[in-house]
Amino acid sequence: MQSIVDIRKNVPSGTIVMNNPLQANAIPTFGYLQLRQALDDLHQEKNVRAIILTGSGNVFSAGTDLKQLNTELQREAQASHQDIELLNELLLAMLRFPKPIIAALNGPAIGSAAALALACDFVIAAKQATLQLSEVKLGLAAGSAVTMLNFRAGAAIATRYSITGEPLSAEVGLQMGLIHDVVEAELVWARAHELVLEIESTSSQSIQMTKRLLNESLADQLETQLQVSGAMTAAARTTSHANVGISAFLRKETPEWD
């Protein structure tokens, strides 16, 4: 199994890098397992006070690996839904993770990758970074990403960006409070690490309890919403429009909806 996740330690931060550059850091099914394992590994490192999640190159992540998904859908494979469950489990694990997680948004975060960014406690973004729920352009349902955007920004914002598929820019995200700081692309990781240095001076026990107060009280409700979105995502993948949209994307063509 190819590893698409790298771990780098720069105490007091630990960085998880999605590293699949030939596919814009797309995440195959096993990638969600690797991300979860990376979190677990850094949880054990007592001198790592916070986690930075980023992507290699100039893309955060293109989200779910559509090539793999298309292959599995053509075979009508049950595995074509496994990534949904693994993603939702990862999102809940991130919200319940005792250490702060910072998304270093070095470029576009699309689909499930937008959900991962929104599950982080902080988002530091490059000026050209975007969050995009582009599933409607592919004949799919936005699923976990719209659930997380609704959780962070409310129904009106989630509706706009999930129904139109319009990219949400870093500057607009900053105005909404979704993004905490916007910097030049080459400074994204450094700014995230600066934030970890600020966190280092605080009580780890206090942070853990504060995170529980902020996130865990809503986790049960969010878990139910993620289950619903997961079922809707799986159902959308069985439609004729999903077949048209994914096939057109992989051929770099404009889909023609019936």
N, C-alpha and C positions, 0 to 999 in steps of 0.2 A: 504494500500500500504506500503510495507516494505521500510524503509529508508536505502539507501546504501551510504549515504553521511553524514559525520560528519563535524561540524565547530568548530574549536578551536581558541581562541584568545589569543595571546601572544604579546600584543602591543609592538612595532608598526606593527607586522605581524598578519595576519589572515590566518589560515591554513584550506584548504578544503581537507578532507581525503576521498578517495574512499574506502569504508569499506564493502566489500562483500567477506570475506576471504575464505568461503567454495567454492567459484567459482573463485578464483584467482582475486578477485575484478573485475569480468566481469560486464559489464554495460548493464542492461536491458533498454528497451525503456524509461521507466519512469526515469531511472537514469540520462539521459541527461537533463530532466526537473529539477531534483533535483540539478544538478551541476549548471545550469543556475540560479536557485533560490538562491543558496548559494553565487554566485557572486553578485547578486543583493543585498542580505542582507549585505554583507561586503562592498559593495559600499556605503551604508548608514552610515557606521561606520567611522566617520571622523578621529578617532585616529588610524585607521588601514591604514598604508601607502602603503602596498604592500601585495599581496596574494601569499601564497605557496600552490601548488597543489601536492598532494602525494597520495600514496596508503598504506593500512595497511599491516603489515607483511613484507615479503621480495619480494613482487611483486607490481609494479606500477599499472598495470591493464592488464588483458587479452583481453581487448577491448569488442566489442559487444558480448552480451550473446548468444552464439550459440545454447544453449538448447532452449531458447525462440524462436530464429529465426527458428530453425528446426521445432518446433511445428507449428508456424504460416505458414511456407512454405507448410507443409503437409496439412494444411487446406486451402491453397491458400488465406490466409487472407490478406486484403489490409493493415492491420497493420504491415505486414512484411517489408514495406517500410517506415513507419513513423519514425523509428529511424534514417534513412539517413537524412531526412529533419531536424530533431531536432539536430543531430550532426553538420550539416553544419551551422545552425543558431547559435549554441553554439560557434563554431570556429570563426565566424565573430564577435560575441559579445566579445570574448576574445581579438581579435586583436583591437577592438574599445574601450576596457575597459580603463578607464582613469588612473587606478593605475597599476603599474608593476605587472606582474604575473610571478612567478618563479616555474618551474617544479622541484620538489625534486624527482629525479628518483631513487627510492630505489631498483629497480629491473627491470625485463622486462616490456616494454611497447609495446603491440602488436596491430596491426591493428588500429582501431579507437583511441586507447589509445596513439599510436605513434603520430597520428594527434593532439591530445590534447596537448601532450608534445611540439610538434613543433609550436603550436599556442601560447605558452608562450614566454615571452620576454627573459627569461634566463632559462637555463637548468643546474642544478647541479646534477651530477650522481654518484652513487656508482660504484666502480670499476667493479662489475659484472653486472651492468645494461646494457640493450640492447634496441635498437629500432628495431622492426621487422615488415615488411610488408609481412605477411605470407599468404595473401589471395590466392596466386597462388597455394599454397599447399592444399587449400580447395575447389578449383574449383570456386573461387570468383574473383572479380576485386578489386584491392587495393583502388580505390576510393579516399576518402578524404585524406587518409594518403599520397598517392603518390602526390596529389595536394599540400599538405603542404610541403612535402620534396622537391618538385620541386621549390616551393616558397622560401624555405630557402637555398637550396644547389645547385639548377640548374638541368637541364634535364639529364645530364650524370650520376650524382649520383642517381637521382630518378629512372632512367632506371635500373641501376645495382641492386639496392636493391628491387625494385618492381617486376622485372622479375625473379630474382633468389629466392626471399624470404629469402635471407641470412640475419642473424642478423647483425646489425651495432653496434659494440662494443662501450663502453664508450670511450676508448682510441682513436679509429678511429674517433669517433664523435668529440672528443676534437681537434684532428689534423685538422678536416674540419672546425672547428668553430661553429658546430651545438651545441656542449656542451661546457659550459663555465668553468667548473671546475669538476675535478674527485677526490673523496675522499673515505675514508673507509665507508662502509655501515652505521655504527652506527653514522657517522658524517654528513650524507646528510642533514637532517633537520637543524642541528645546523649551517652548512655552509650557507644554504639558509637564515636562520634568520640573520646571520652576514651580508649578503648582504642587507637585509631589513634595518638593522641598518645604513649601509652606505647610503642607499636611504633616510633615515629619515632626514639627514642633508641637503637635497636638497629641492628646491622649488617644491611643489606639482603642482602648476600651470605650471611651466616650463616643468615638466615631462609629464603632460597631453598634452601640445602642441607638445612636442617632439615625443610622441607616435603617435599623429595624423600625424605628418610629416612622420614618419617611416612607418606606417601601413595603415592609412586611405586613403592615396593617391593611394594605390594599392588595396584597399578593393573592389572597384567596379569590377576591372578586376578579382580579386580572387573569388568574388561572382559568376561571370559567369563560371569560371573554376570549382567551386564546384558544380554548377548546372549540368554541363556536367558530372562530375565524379559521381554525385548522380544518374543521369539517367543510366549511364553505370553500376554502382553498382546494381541498381534495376534490370536491364536487365540480368546481370550475375546470379542473384539469381534464375532466372526462368529456367536455363539450366540443362541438365541432369548431367553435371559435378559438379554443386553445390550440387545436391542431393547426389551424390556419395561421394564427399569430406567431406561434413558436417557429413553425416551418419558415415563415416569411422572414423572421428575425435572423435565423441561421443562414438564410440565403441572401441576407442584406437587401430584402425587398420590402415594399410597402404592402401590408396585408389588405386583402379585399374581402370585406365582411359581407355575408349574405343577408 
